[in-house]
Amino acid sequence: MGGEAFKALADPTRRRILELLRMGDLTAGELAEHFDMTKPSISHHLNTLKASKLVDVRREGQNMVYSLNTTVLQDLMSWFYTFTDKDKNHD
């Protein structure tokens, strides 16, 4: 499991982006509407999420559309579940 995903999840802005994408795919512009920051700052967060493979991106005409990479998120959830399950067995 890559540390990039954990680093990406450490930031509250990136966690909020993931929450928004949970409701459906969004363009970079649509995501930016939810934040009080510059578009280059949003772009930096999106690039970090893309590099960590937590989000996928595709081009639709002039727009870049972002979506959750559910495979990576499921892998993270499985890891967390395994970790917490082991703790329960030690009680």
Buried (B, 14 or more C-beta within 10 A) or exposed (E): EEEBBEEBBEEEBBBBBBEBBEEEBBBBEBBBEBBEEEEEEBBBBBEBBBBBBBBBBEEEEEEBBBBBBEEBBEBBEEEEEEEEEEEEEEE
